[in-house]
């Protein structure tokens, strides 16, 4: 999905790797991808890769990077570590090793010592460890791209924005058909749908680490943001977020306003059992509770059965996609999915299930019955 996004942005050369997609470009590419990518978590610029099976090897790897080209004057920096190395069971020590190498090189080359700012550094250094190998990169994003800037972090079992956008892309949503999330919670799916439908760059409401680089051209930053704002449009079809809990409806309204799409999302207080698609061919996407993070409830089996009943009775002619984290609960829906896609919501292995709710009979497809009509 991420490669498809990059191809749409004009990067046909983008190639898939392990948990990443690689492409080439200049600073404009860096900022444009941060602004527009919906399913990505970070945009990294690789600097060096090599052996990191010991403290000395990692120090030497970091020391060889020309940090003086990116950390200048009063520029602050910080080191973040991902993955796990064979010589480093904890992330704190390798981060300290890289920090020492950066400081030592800058002292020798420039005679200055940069300051560390772990909260909002001007230059974010990303170290990825895997066994006895390490890769150093510049994190151009800062906060993960999933943090769009329109809602406070935390809360009970939220669906991440990047995952929500990926689900919508897998479902083929492009804003041309009516959309409904009948269990909207804080509104993540509906808001991401509205961002797609209005062609709003998901990163338009936040800043990025690369904008604080000393070499960042201010005019280009301003122009690319203005270009993104000019590409916004009105939605072509209804987008509805409904929930039985009035607090969830209020939270969705607040978040939609913060995301700049309040006029594009209709919020309703409605129980999922009273499902009401807003038009023919509605795309229904929902993230019902799994019973993992929120605690397994004996009523969940009943809830999933009632979701299935509502889809059968009230959503004929629609397509429904449900993100389900428990296979036993999925069976209670009582419908045969036409497609299953494995996704991870944090540490939880889930299934994204597609149900085509045809008009008329809901029997499984097969040969027509024989004999006279009943």
Secondary structure as GFF3:
##gff-version 3
##sequence-region A 1 374
A	DSSP	alpha_helix	2	8	.	.	.	ID=ss1
A	DSSP	beta_strand	15	17	.	.	.	ID=ss2
A	DSSP	beta_strand	20	22	.	.	.	ID=ss3
A	DSSP	alpha_helix	27	36	.	.	.	ID=ss4
A	DSSP	beta_strand	44	51	.	.	.	ID=ss5
A	DSSP	alpha_helix	55	63	.	.	.	ID=ss6
A	DSSP	three_ten_helix	67	69	.	.	.	ID=ss7
A	DSSP	beta_strand	77	85	.	.	.	ID=ss8
A	DSSP	alpha_helix	91	110	.	.	.	ID=ss9
A	DSSP	beta_strand	123	131	.	.	.	ID=ss10
A	DSSP	beta_strand	133	139	.	.	.	ID=ss11
A	DSSP	alpha_helix	161	170	.	.	.	ID=ss12
A	DSSP	beta_strand	179	181	.	.	.	ID=ss13
A	DSSP	alpha_helix	188	197	.	.	.	ID=ss14
A	DSSP	three_ten_helix	209	212	.	.	.	ID=ss15
A	DSSP	alpha_helix	218	230	.	.	.	ID=ss16
A	DSSP	beta_strand	239	243	.	.	.	ID=ss17
A	DSSP	alpha_helix	246	258	.	.	.	ID=ss18
A	DSSP	three_ten_helix	262	264	.	.	.	ID=ss19
A	DSSP	beta_strand	266	269	.	.	.	ID=ss20
A	DSSP	three_ten_helix	272	274	.	.	.	ID=ss21
A	DSSP	beta_strand	283	286	.	.	.	ID=ss22
A	DSSP	alpha_helix	300	314	.	.	.	ID=ss23
A	DSSP	beta_strand	318	324	.	.	.	ID=ss24
A	DSSP	alpha_helix	327	331	.	.	.	ID=ss25
A	DSSP	beta_strand	339	345	.	.	.	ID=ss26
A	DSSP	beta_strand	348	357	.	.	.	ID=ss27
###
